[in-house]
Amino acid sequence: MSQQQPFNEGTIEALARVLGECGSGTDITRILNDRGLPDHSGESTKWRRLYFIFLTSQKETNSPNKILDFIRSFLTPARFVGRNEELENHRTKLNTILVMVGLELGKDGQFRIVHPATTLDEAEKRVQTIRERLKGRAIHSEVEKYCRAELMQENYFHAVFEASKGLAQRIRELSGTDGDGAQLIDKVFSVERPLLAINTLRTETEKSEHKGFAQLLKGCFAAIRNPLAHEPKILWSGENDTADYLSLLSLLHRKLDDAVPTRLGKTIKNSVKTN
């Protein structure tokens, strides 16, 4: 991550208070030692220790990068295996603070630059809105990869647009071919000579399923991506549908998870693995 502007003391205190709830004193000491942050605070309260250490580090380096390095290590997803809900609660609280300085801590434990919120109300709304809209929906990691920053900024127009482009990109990567839109789908999911197949294509039922999936992919591009590419953003009215669009894209990605590459020119029987 590039050099960040120093945080004000209020931001550092807020971060320290949240982080004090994210682990034991022993956990904090271990991460401090691991990240080369000496503790000369003389404090026993967890958040006060962190507040003193963070302030000292920033004054010495004129940068909050060591603070961010501590957060990244302290909230690494590996520490919360089996406790995902706990991690998400901590991450939400931190992001409500971080978004005001133009940062977001992603689910992968890495920081990203986002458009800064100007008020606490805006920060809370942005973080909570994202969680509420997607709550209970199994959003595929490939969807989040392409539109995480846009969602954090509540830029739903471009979030859906980027996620739909990501679907085409994944099909190109899995199939090893180029192209786009309907032409790409026809080439990759041809029944006669497919580059990817979602089943063995041995029966008429399986062929129909394969054709239906290809039609669904083409319909997705026609209904979501193509209108967005040509419609002015000011006319976009899809905010309330964003979660549904992303759920649809996630479904398509999950089907792609099970798609099997074939060898062009070989028979389907020999080139598609069976269960």
C-alpha atoms as one frame of an Amber mdcrd trajectory, in Angstrom:
protein
   0.000   0.000   0.000   1.229   3.497  -0.787   2.143   5.983   1.929  -0.954
   7.186   3.781  -1.547  10.588   5.285  -1.248  10.612   9.112  -4.431   9.930
  11.079  -5.709  12.474  13.571  -5.729  11.525  17.255  -9.476  10.963  17.278
  -9.177   8.382  14.510  -6.308   6.630  16.293  -8.268   6.492  19.551 -11.342
   5.114  17.800  -9.265   2.413  16.090  -7.529   1.523  19.351 -10.866   1.143
  21.162 -12.224  -1.235  18.543  -9.012  -3.242  18.314  -8.950  -3.596  22.102
 -12.089  -5.734  21.720 -10.616  -7.968  19.017  -8.339 -10.150  21.113  -6.662
 -10.735  24.450  -3.764  -8.786  25.894  -1.538 -11.735  25.033  -2.740 -11.630
  21.421  -1.962  -7.927  21.217   1.521  -8.399  22.693   2.320 -11.181  20.236
   1.300  -9.123  17.195   3.090  -6.020  18.481   6.304  -7.997  18.844   5.845
  -9.641  15.468   5.335  -6.280  13.714   8.210  -4.556  15.499   6.085  -2.144
  17.561   7.634  -1.647  21.023   5.314  -1.101  23.982   6.576   1.649  26.303
   3.076   2.759  27.253   3.040   1.532  30.831  -0.701   0.992  30.355  -2.592
  -2.183  31.294  -5.856  -1.388  29.490  -5.707  -2.889  26.011  -7.040   0.049
  24.037  -4.903   2.571  25.986  -1.798   0.512  25.211  -2.633   0.538  21.530
  -3.488   4.238  21.529  -0.102   5.170  23.016   1.825   2.786  20.724   0.006
   3.968  17.594   0.517   7.637  18.427   4.209   7.080  19.120   4.723   5.110
  15.914   2.977   7.704  13.768   4.956  10.567  15.286   8.216   8.722  14.619
   7.405   7.822  11.006   4.948  10.579  10.086   2.792   7.786   8.667  -0.001
   5.468   9.885   1.366   2.555   7.858   2.558   0.651  10.930  -0.892   1.053
  12.445  -2.412  -0.438   9.319   0.177  -3.211   9.327  -0.844  -4.101  12.898
  -4.546  -4.131  11.943  -3.878  -6.352   8.932  -1.971  -8.862  11.099  -4.335
  -8.667  14.072  -7.460  -9.227  11.968  -6.023 -11.777   9.551  -8.844 -14.184
   8.649  -6.706 -17.131   9.790  -7.106 -15.976  13.411 -10.875 -16.290  13.170
 -11.366 -19.713  11.611 -14.767 -20.940  12.794 -15.612 -17.434  14.054 -16.488
 -15.652  10.842 -19.401 -13.692  12.335 -17.114 -12.340  15.048 -14.565 -11.232
  12.458 -17.265  -9.535  10.364 -18.507  -7.606  13.390 -14.987  -6.354  14.121
 -14.403  -5.521  10.463 -17.647  -3.558  10.226 -16.764  -1.427  13.241 -13.265
  -0.762  11.902 -14.515   0.086   8.429 -16.934   2.645   9.853 -13.826   4.463
  11.089 -11.523   3.698   8.178 -13.969   4.792   5.478 -13.723   8.321   6.846
 -10.024   8.330   5.910 -10.659   6.652   2.558  -9.782   3.059   3.430 -11.567
  -0.279   3.685 -10.427  -3.558   5.223 -11.667  -6.304   2.894 -12.758  -9.821
   3.746  -9.394 -11.045   2.499  -7.648  -9.010   5.193  -6.207  -6.457   2.768
  -6.759  -2.692   2.661  -8.250  -0.871  -0.314  -8.599   2.789  -1.122 -12.199
   4.041  -1.280 -13.874   7.418  -1.584 -13.788   8.993   1.920 -17.013   9.517
   3.832 -17.442  13.078   5.086 -19.703  12.426   8.080 -20.226   9.650  10.617
 -23.791   9.176   9.390 -22.488   8.604   5.862 -19.793   6.205   7.081 -22.260
   4.131   9.109 -24.794   4.095   6.291 -22.237   2.947   3.715 -20.883   0.099
   5.829 -24.242  -1.072   7.189 -26.033  -0.774   3.853 -23.576  -3.110   2.176
 -23.961  -5.756   4.866 -27.741  -5.493   5.025 -28.241  -5.662   1.265 -26.083
  -8.774   0.962 -26.964 -10.377   4.287 -27.852 -14.039   3.908 -26.756 -14.130
   0.268 -23.881 -16.384  -0.737 -22.057 -13.855  -2.902 -19.340 -15.676  -4.839
 -15.749 -14.587  -4.245 -15.323 -13.996  -7.993 -18.164 -11.449  -7.860 -16.691
  -9.615  -4.884 -13.264  -9.563  -6.494 -14.450  -7.332  -9.308 -16.824  -4.964
  -7.489 -15.754  -4.733  -3.832 -14.546  -1.125  -4.056 -17.697   0.002  -5.898
 -19.932  -1.602  -3.260 -18.025   0.133  -0.484 -18.662   3.436  -2.223 -22.344
   2.514  -2.784 -21.666   2.883  -6.499 -24.184   0.194  -7.411 -24.307   1.119
 -11.088 -20.652   0.301 -11.597 -20.656  -2.546  -9.051 -23.052  -4.562 -11.196
 -21.275  -3.506 -14.382 -17.841  -4.583 -13.112 -19.209  -7.848 -11.704 -20.792
  -8.731 -15.050 -17.530  -7.989 -16.867 -15.806 -10.245 -14.353 -18.091 -13.111
 -15.350 -16.980 -12.851 -18.986 -13.358 -12.627 -17.917 -13.634 -15.811 -15.875
 -15.165 -17.675 -18.832 -12.218 -16.556 -20.987  -9.750 -17.698 -18.338 -11.381
 -21.093 -17.835 -11.771 -21.784 -21.543  -8.472 -20.319 -22.725 -10.150 -18.387
 -25.520 -11.017 -14.775 -26.261 -14.169 -13.021 -27.375 -17.033 -11.430 -25.520
 -20.776 -11.506 -25.043 -22.975 -13.912 -26.999 -20.157 -14.761 -29.402 -17.985
 -15.922 -26.498 -20.784 -18.030 -25.023 -21.615 -19.682 -28.345 -17.960 -20.585
 -28.815 -17.300 -21.858 -25.304 -20.595 -23.658 -24.660 -21.283 -25.138 -28.083
 -22.976 -28.515 -27.684 -21.106 -30.039 -30.615 -17.595 -28.824 -29.745 -17.625
 -27.183 -26.308 -14.594 -25.693 -24.639 -16.354 -25.967 -21.277 -19.136 -28.378
 -20.297 -21.288 -28.405 -17.178 -22.111 -32.125 -17.489 -21.221 -35.138 -19.634
 -23.552 -34.099 -22.501 -24.428 -37.765 -23.040 -28.192 -37.496 -22.812 -30.736
 -35.131 -24.299 -31.542 -33.935 -20.772 -27.892 -33.046 -20.127 -27.607 -31.330
 -23.500 -30.726 -29.298 -22.702 -29.259 -28.299 -19.332 -26.014 -27.252 -21.009
 -27.894 -25.206 -23.626 -30.056 -23.627 -20.921 -27.015 -22.539 -18.954 -25.530
 -20.964 -22.083 -28.801 -19.110 -22.704 -28.821 -17.918 -19.121 -25.297 -16.548
 -19.541 -26.257 -14.737 -22.739 -29.405 -13.414 -21.095 -27.336 -12.094 -18.212
 -25.088 -10.140 -20.564 -28.072  -8.854 -22.549 -30.151  -7.842 -19.533 -27.445
  -6.529 -17.211 -24.172  -5.633 -18.864 -25.217  -4.344 -22.257 -27.825  -1.843
 -20.985 -25.384  -0.559 -18.365 -22.675  -0.073 -20.975 -24.920   2.194 -23.061
 -27.163   3.831 -20.470 -26.092   7.082 -18.759 -25.458   6.565 -15.077 -27.950
   9.298 -14.204 -30.749   7.079 -15.590 -29.716   4.068 -13.512 -32.466   2.974
 -11.122 -31.093  -0.420 -10.103 -29.927   0.223  -6.532 -32.697  -1.902  -5.023
 -31.952  -4.718  -7.495 -28.198  -4.793  -6.946 -28.268  -7.640  -4.425 -30.431
  -9.708  -6.797 -28.117  -9.048  -9.728 -25.082 -10.049  -7.690 -26.883 -13.178
  -6.484 -27.599 -14.149 -10.099 -23.976 -13.600 -11.062 -22.934 -15.677  -8.045
 -25.170 -18.537  -9.198 -23.535 -18.474 -12.615 -20.069 -18.492 -11.065 -20.990
 -21.485  -8.898 -22.035 -23.376 -12.011 -18.702 -22.421 -13.575 -16.950 -23.858
 -10.514 -18.080 -27.288 -11.689 -17.542 -26.729 -15.407 -15.044 -29.115 -17.014
 -12.594 -27.993 -19.733 -12.624 -30.110 -22.877 -10.047 -30.691 -25.579 -11.258
 -29.111 -28.776 -11.401 -31.678 -31.583 -11.803 -34.680 -29.284 -15.089 -36.441
 -28.713 -17.187 -35.319 -25.788 -17.097 -38.833 -24.356 -13.320 -38.765 -24.107
 -12.852 -35.147 -23.181 -15.439 -34.595 -20.438 -14.852 -36.190 -17.092 -17.725
 -38.054 -15.526 -18.621 -38.183 -11.875
